[in-house]
């Protein structure tokens, strides 16, 4: 009888030794991350339509759409934070992989532990930014902060600040779960090496 615990790492059975990302998240979080990413994509499409409508109205009818500049500036921030967690899950965060790639080949246990440290640090950073962003959200609601000009176009700022907090929270949770998966993988690789495997 084959002992699959010696051949298949927990929660990462489909992941190659050189690929630390694209790992499955818990079901509920997976759909939340995917849903936020899809919402960001739809927002991009809506923004493109709005910009095109403004261009057509401005050049063809001398009737520009009001508030396009303000909405674009708010939208960029909102879209980034909506898609932040999925960017992390897919491994598209900017980072230098030279040392990590070498560690994966020569010392996979150390590589998994280093990635766990990276993910825990990222999670802590997201929580620090989340804490710092809470005050501006409360203040934005209190003073009814807006962009635009009275009598022309006004858009409240607090919805985008709220989206930032949601995105930061989900990204922090994703960082923590990836770190937990890294530690599980390191334990599995260490056990495999102790049992005579090729880890």
N, C-alpha and C positions, 0 to 999 in steps of 0.2 A: 504493500500500500504506500502511495506517495504522500509524503508530509508536505502539504502545500504551504504550511507556515514557513518552511525553509526556502521556498522558491518564489513566493508572491508577497511583496511588501503590503502591509495593511493600508487600506484606503487609497492605494496608489498603484493598483495592479496593472493598469494600462500605461503607466508612465515609464519611459525609458530612463536609464541611469543618467543620461545627459540632459533630461528635460525635467525641470523642477516646477513647471507651471502647467496650465490647462488641466489642473486636477479638479475632481468633482467637489463642489461645496455641498453642505447640507441642503436638502431639497428646498426648504422655504427660502433660505438665503440665496440659493441659485436663481430662483425665479425673481426674487427681489432685485438682485444685481442685473439680471437680464432685462427686467422690466424698466429699471432706471436707464439702462443703456439704450433700450428701444425708445424711451421717452425723449432722451437726448437726441437721438437720430431724427425723430419726428419734428423736434424743435428746430433742428438744422434745416429740414425741408421747408418748414413754415417760414423760417427766416429768409431762406432763398426766395420764396414766393413773394414775401413782403418787399425785399430789396428790388426784385424785378418789377413789382407793381409800382414802386416808387420811381424807378428809372423810366418806365413807360409813361406814367402819369406826368413826370417832370418834363420829359422831352417831347412827348406826343400831344399832351393836353395842357401843358403849363399848370399842372395841378399835382404837386408832389404829395406823397402820403406823409402826414404829420407824425413826428416822433420816431422816425426810422432810426436815426442816429442813436437816440437814447435807448431804444429797444435792443439795438444791436449790441451796445455796450453792456447792458444788463444780461442779454442772452448768452454772450460768450462765457461769462462767469458761471451762469446756471448750467450750461451744457457741459463745461469742464467737470463740475462736481457731480453731475448726474452720471457721467461715464467714467469717473475715477476708479470705482471699485472693479468694474469689468476690465479696465486697462490693467489693473494689478493682477487680476485673476488670469488674464491671457498672457502675462509676462511682458507687457509692452512698456513698463516703466523704464526710463533711461537709467542705465547703470553700466559699469565696467565689469566685464565677465572674464577677463584674461586669467586672473588668479583662480577664480571660481571654476572655470572650465578645466584648468590644470588639476585642481583639487578633486574634481569629480572623477577624473581619470585615475589619479594616483592615490587619493585618500578620500573615497566617497563618504565615509562616516564623518570626517572633519568637514567636508563640503556641506553635508546636510545640517550639521550643527551650526556652521557659519550662516547658512541661509535662515535657520531658525532665529539666530541673533539679529540678522538683517530685518526679518519680518517683525520681530518683537520691537525693535527700534522704530520701525515704520509705524507700527500700531501706537506706540507711545507718542510719536510725533503728531499723528492724527488727533490723538486725545488732547494734546497741548493746544493745537490749533482750534479744536472744537471748543475747548474751554475759553480761549481768547475770542472766539467768534460769537459766543453767547451774549455777551454784553452789548455789542453793536446791534444784534437782532432786537433785543429788548428796547434799546434806545431808539432804534429805527421805528418800532411800533409806537413808542411813546410820543415821539415828536412828529409822527406821520411823515417821515422822510420820503421825498419823491425826487424824480429826475424830470427835466423839462421846464416849462415856463407856465406861470399862471395865465389863464386865458387862451393858451395855445394847446399845449399837450402836457399831461402830467401822468406819470406812472409810479406807483409805490415801489419802494426798494425792498421792503421786508420779505416779500415772497422769495426773492432771489437769495436773501440772507438765510431764510429757512431751508431752501434747497441746499445751500452750502452745508448746513448742519446735518441734514439727512445724508448727503454724500459723504461727509467726513465720518459720520457714525458707521455707515455700512462699510466704508473702506477700512476703518480701524478694526471692525469685526473680522473682515476678510484677512487682514494682516495676521490677526491672532490665530485664526483657524489654519492659515498656511504655516505659521510657526509650529502649531501643534502637529500638523501633518509632517513637517520636517523632522521633528523630534521622534515621531513614530518611525519614520523612515530610517533615521540614524540608529535607533534601537534595533530595528529589523536587520540592517546591514551589519551592525556589530554582532548580533546573534548569529548571523549567517557566517561571518568570518570566524567566530569562535567555534562554529560547528564544522569548519573545514570548507566553507564555500569560497567563492571568488570575490568577495566584497573588498 
